[in-house]
Amino acid sequence: MTRTVLESKTKTVVIGFDEPFCVIGERINPTGRKKLAAEMVAGNFETVIKDALEQVAAGATMLDINAGVTAVDPNATEPALLVQTLEIVQGLVDVPLSIDSSVTAAIEAGLKVAKGRPLVNSVTGEEEKLEAILPLVAKYNVPVVAISNDETGISQDPDVRFAVAKKIVERAMDYGIKPHDIVVDPLVMPIGAIGSAGLQVFALIRRLREELKVNTTCGLSNISFGLPHRHGINAGFIPMVIGAGMTSAIMNPCRPQEMEAVRAANVLNGTDENCYNWIKTYRDYKPAEGGAHAAPAAAPAAAAVLSIVALAAVAALSIAASLSTLTGTMHARDATSRTIAQRWRTRFACQAWPTRSRWSKASSSTWRRATSLANERRSISSIMRV
């Protein structure tokens, strides 16, 4: 049975035919998010921290990390920024990470600092990419996403995309990379533009599973691109693509409708044994008034915890930077961040989760609030002794 093993410093995740569907959180990606890109360039990781904590709280199995803030000379800017982002995220959450970049130097820089066994995202069938990425994958003994396009572009013919995937798997074997460490992205096409896109990808996934024995992934929301109420299409697509054999997806776990579809599919295909995770998540479920979609009843409390942790973590980074200047050591960042997060996680477990508008209001006072919380709990000197 094909199993792709991913690891953080403390946690192991397995992508496999007989494993629960792997949700790879997509939010830490500045592509198309001008505000996030500007923040990251300025060294402000408040949104990165918030997105990391929220996605894990919502059920992400692992997180995709992308730092492609500009198309202008990314070779100069992206490696250092990706390393900084990876270090911050893996200091906050315990899930494995996916190093997402089209810049070879950034991927290698990320692999040098990543803890555990991350996923490399990605390699294509282009000769230049195969020769640049596969040696790194072999050197660091990590899995890789194989995207089914090559020098000719993205083919609308699923047979061509299968041939490209097969080529990548075969070339990877030349470097000693086993098929179980290849996660193929067959490239889901938008159903609004290609009416047979769903049927095509279902058939292609079955071929990849049966003939190449590889795990698969996709950018989930591609299927609904250009359509109204995209999340309804996404939620309908999830159980169908899982039924066809797909084992993971890069998606937004903060969409309750889509995560419900994932969890329900895990129950129905037998990977959620005894419905354990479903019952754990939804035993206190209360529908919203008027029949509107609602998240599990426990979610607001859990999110409140992470709201406070996010605020405290941002403050911790600032406090740590100042202390580092005085002491000449970077120990302050880890100690401060860890202490504040641990102290406040329990205390605020029952507070209400702020709405989107309240988040906006909170953003302007993030540093003041979080610093106040930290100072109230204990002095900087006691924090440094942890």
C-alpha positions in Angstrom: 0.0 0.0 0.0 1.4 3.4 -1.0 2.2 5.7 1.9 3.9 9.1 1.8 5.3 10.0 5.1 5.6 13.7 6.2 7.0 14.8 9.5 7.4 17.9 11.6 9.7 18.0 14.6 7.1 16.2 16.7 4.3 14.9 14.4 4.0 12.4 11.6 1.4 12.5 8.9 0.8 9.8 6.3 -0.8 10.3 3.0 -2.1 7.0 1.7 -4.9 5.1 0.1 -6.1 3.8 3.4 -5.5 7.0 5.4 -7.8 9.9 6.2 -7.8 12.6 3.5 -4.8 15.0 3.9 -5.8 18.6 4.1 -2.9 20.9 3.1 -3.7 24.4 4.2 -3.2 26.9 1.4 -3.6 30.3 3.1 0.1 31.2 3.7 0.6 32.3 0.1 0.9 35.9 -1.0 -0.1 35.1 -4.6 -3.1 37.3 -5.2 -3.0 38.7 -1.7 -1.5 42.1 -2.0 -1.9 43.0 1.7 -0.1 39.8 2.8 2.7 40.3 0.3 3.2 43.8 1.5 3.3 42.7 5.1 5.8 40.0 4.4 8.1 42.3 2.5 7.9 44.7 5.4 8.8 42.0 7.9 5.3 41.9 9.4 4.2 38.3 9.9 1.0 39.0 11.9 -1.2 37.6 9.1 1.1 34.6 8.6 0.8 33.8 12.3 -3.0 34.2 12.3 -3.4 32.1 9.2 -1.1 29.3 10.6 -3.0 29.0 13.8 -6.5 29.3 12.3 -5.8 26.6 9.7 -4.5 24.1 12.2 -7.5 24.8 14.5 -9.8 24.3 11.6 -8.4 20.8 10.8 -5.5 21.3 8.4 -3.3 18.2 8.4 -0.3 20.1 7.2 0.4 23.7 5.9 1.7 24.9 2.5 4.2 27.8 2.9 4.8 30.1 0.0 6.8 33.4 0.1 6.6 34.4 -3.6 5.9 38.1 -2.9 7.2 39.4 -6.2 7.9 38.3 -9.8 10.8 40.8 -10.0 14.1 38.9 -9.3 12.6 36.3 -6.9 15.9 34.5 -6.8 17.3 37.4 -4.8 14.3 37.9 -2.4 12.5 34.7 -2.0 15.0 32.3 -0.4 15.6 34.5 2.7 11.9 35.3 3.1 10.8 31.7 2.7 13.3 30.7 5.4 12.0 33.3 7.8 8.4 32.3 7.2 9.2 28.6 7.7 11.0 29.3 10.9 8.1 31.3 12.3 5.4 28.8 11.3 7.2 25.7 12.5 7.8 27.5 15.8 4.0 27.9 16.2 2.4 24.7 15.0 3.4 21.1 15.1 2.0 19.9 11.7 4.3 19.1 8.8 5.0 21.7 6.2 5.0 21.9 2.4 7.8 24.1 0.9 6.1 25.8 -2.0 8.3 27.7 -4.5 9.2 27.8 -8.2 12.6 29.1 -7.2 15.1 26.3 -6.8 17.4 28.3 -4.5 14.4 29.0 -2.2 13.4 25.3 -2.0 17.0 24.4 -1.1 17.2 27.1 1.5 13.9 25.9 3.0 15.0 22.3 3.1 18.1 23.4 5.1 16.0 24.9 8.0 12.8 22.7 7.8 12.4 20.4 10.8 11.3 16.8 10.1 10.4 15.6 6.6 8.6 18.4 4.6 6.9 18.1 1.2 8.5 19.9 -1.7 6.0 21.7 -3.9 6.9 21.1 -6.7 8.6 19.7 -9.8 7.1 19.6 -13.3 7.9 17.5 -16.4 10.2 20.3 -17.8 13.7 19.1 -18.2 15.2 22.1 -16.5 13.0 21.5 -13.4 13.6 17.8 -13.3 17.4 18.3 -13.3 17.2 21.1 -10.7 14.6 19.7 -8.2 15.0 15.9 -8.2 18.6 16.0 -7.0 17.5 18.1 -4.0 14.6 15.7 -3.3 17.0 12.8 -3.3 19.7 14.6 -1.2 17.3 15.6 1.6 15.1 12.4 1.3 11.8 14.2 1.1 8.6 13.7 -0.9 7.7 15.9 -3.8 4.6 17.1 -5.6 4.8 16.3 -9.3 2.7 18.6 -11.5 1.6 17.2 -14.8 2.8 19.8 -17.2 6.0 20.2 -19.2 7.5 22.5 -21.8 4.4 22.3 -24.0 2.3 23.7 -21.1 -0.9 22.2 -19.6 -2.7 19.8 -21.9 -6.4 19.5 -21.8 -6.0 15.9 -22.8 -5.9 13.8 -19.6 -3.9 11.1 -21.4 -1.1 13.6 -22.0 -1.1 14.7 -18.4 -0.9 11.0 -17.4 2.1 10.6 -19.7 3.8 13.6 -18.1 3.2 12.2 -14.6 4.6 8.9 -15.6 7.7 10.6 -17.1 8.3 12.3 -13.7 7.9 9.1 -11.7 10.3 7.3 -14.0 12.9 10.1 -13.9 12.6 10.2 -10.1 13.5 6.6 -9.9 16.7 7.3 -11.7 17.6 9.4 -8.6 16.6 6.7 -6.2 13.2 8.4 -5.4 10.5 5.8 -4.9 7.0 6.2 -6.2 5.6 6.4 -2.7 7.5 9.7 -2.3 5.8 11.2 -5.5 2.5 13.0 -5.0 1.1 13.7 -8.4 -1.0 16.8 -9.1 -3.0 15.9 -12.2 -4.1 19.5 -12.7 -7.8 20.0 -12.1 -9.4 22.1 -14.8 -12.2 24.6 -14.1 -15.6 23.0 -14.7 -17.0 26.3 -15.8 -14.7 26.3 -18.9 -14.4 22.6 -19.5 -17.7 20.8 -18.9 -16.0 17.4 -18.7 -13.3 18.5 -16.3 -14.8 16.5 -13.4 -15.1 13.3 -15.3 -11.6 13.7 -16.7 -9.9 14.2 -13.4 -11.8 11.3 -11.8 -10.6 8.9 -14.5 -7.1 10.3 -14.4 -6.8 9.9 -10.6 -7.9 6.2 -10.9 -5.2 5.6 -13.6 -2.5 7.3 -11.4 -3.5 5.1 -8.4 -3.9 1.8 -10.3 -1.1 2.1 -12.8 1.6 4.3 -11.1 0.7 3.5 -7.5 1.1 7.1 -6.4 -0.7 9.4 -4.1 -2.3 12.5 -5.6 -3.2 16.1 -4.7 -4.6 19.1 -6.4 -5.5 22.8 -5.9 -9.0 22.1 -4.9 -10.6 25.4 -5.7 -9.4 25.2 -9.4 -12.6 23.2 -10.1 -14.9 26.1 -9.3 -12.9 28.9 -10.8 -15.1 31.6 -12.4 -18.3 30.3 -10.9 -20.6 31.9 -8.3 -20.9 30.2 -4.9 -17.6 28.4 -5.4 -17.6 26.8 -2.0 -20.7 24.8 -2.9 -19.0 23.3 -6.0 -15.9 22.7 -3.9 -17.8 20.9 -1.2 -19.6 18.7 -3.8 -16.3 17.9 -5.6 -14.5 16.8 -2.4 -16.3 13.4 -1.7 -16.3 12.6 -5.5 -12.6 13.2 -6.0 -11.9 11.2 -2.8 -14.1 8.4 -4.0 -12.0 8.4 -7.2 -8.8 7.9 -5.2 -7.3 11.3 -4.5 -5.5 11.3 -1.1 -4.8 15.0 -0.4 -5.6 18.5 -1.6 -4.2 22.0 -1.1 -7.3 23.9 0.1 -8.7 26.4 2.6 -9.5 24.5 5.8 -11.3 27.5 7.2 -14.3 26.9 5.0 -16.6 24.8 7.3 -18.7 23.5 4.4 -15.7 22.0 2.7 -14.2 20.6 5.8 -17.5 18.9 6.6 -17.3 17.2 3.2 -13.8 16.0 3.9 -14.7 14.6 7.3 -17.9 13.0 6.0 -15.9 11.3 3.2 -13.5 10.0 5.7 -16.4 8.4 7.6 -18.0 6.9 4.5 -14.8 5.4 3.1 -13.8 3.9 6.4 -10.7 6.0 7.2 -12.4 7.6 10.2 -12.6 4.4 12.3 -15.8 4.2 14.4 -16.6 7.8 13.3 -14.3 8.9 16.0 -13.1 12.2 14.5 -16.6 13.1 13.2 -18.1 12.6 16.7 -15.3 14.5 18.3 -15.8 17.4 16.0 -19.6 17.6 15.8 -21.0 16.1 19.0 -21.9 19.6 20.2 -22.9 20.8 16.7 -25.7 23.4 16.7 -27.1 24.6 13.3 -27.3 28.3 12.8 -30.7 30.0 12.9 -32.6 30.1 9.7 -30.9 27.0 8.4 -27.7 28.8 7.5 -24.5 26.8 7.5 -22.8 26.7 10.9 -19.4 25.5 12.2 -19.2 23.0 15.1 -20.3 24.5 18.4 -16.9 24.1 19.9 -15.2 26.1 17.1 -15.7 29.6 18.5 -14.0 28.7 21.8 -11.1 27.0 20.1 -10.7 29.9 17.8 -10.7 32.3 20.7 -7.8 30.5 22.1 -5.9 30.8 18.9 -6.9 34.5 18.5 -5.2 35.3 21.8 -2.2 33.0 20.9 -1.8 34.8 17.6 -1.9 38.2 19.2 0.6 37.1 21.9 2.9 35.5 19.3 3.1 38.7 17.3 4.0 40.6 20.5 6.4 37.9 21.4 8.3 38.4 18.2 8.6 42.1 18.8 9.7 41.6 22.4 12.2 39.0 21.5 13.7 41.2 18.8 14.3 44.0 21.3 15.7 41.6 23.9 17.9 40.0 21.3 19.5 43.4 20.6 20.3 43.9 24.2 21.6 40.4 24.9 23.1 39.5 21.6 21.2 36.2 21.4 18.2 34.9 19.5 17.1 32.8 22.4 14.6 35.5 23.4 12.3 34.8 20.4 11.8 31.1 21.2 11.5 31.6 24.9 9.0 34.5 24.7 6.9 33.0 22.0 6.6 29.7 23.7 5.9 31.1 27.1 3.2 33.5 26.1 1.4 31.0 23.9 1.4 28.4 26.7 0.2 30.8 29.4 -2.7 32.2 27.6 -4.0 29.2 25.6 -6.0 27.9 28.6 -7.1 31.1 30.2 -9.0 32.3 27.1 -10.6 29.0 26.1 -14.1 30.2 26.8 -14.0 33.6 25.2 -16.0 34.4 22.0 -14.3 34.3 18.6 -14.0 37.8 17.1 -15.8 38.4 13.8 -14.1 39.5 10.7 -14.9 43.2 11.5 -13.6 42.7 15.0 -10.4 41.3 13.6 -9.9 44.4 11.5 -10.4 46.5 14.6 -8.1 44.3 16.6 -5.3 44.5 14.0 -4.6 48.2 14.8 -4.1 47.5 18.5 -2.6 44.0 18.2 0.8 45.0 19.6 -0.7 47.0 22.6 -3.1 44.3 23.6 -0.7 41.4 23.3 2.1 43.2 25.1 -0.3 44.2 27.9 -1.3 40.5 28.3 2.3 39.5 28.5 3.3 42.1 31.0 0.3 41.3 33.2 1.2 37.6 33.4 4.9 38.0 34.3 7.8 40.2 33.8 10.3 40.0 30.9 13.0 38.7 33.2 10.8 35.7 34.3 10.0 35.0 30.7 13.6 34.7 29.8 14.2 32.2 32.6 11.8 29.7 30.9 
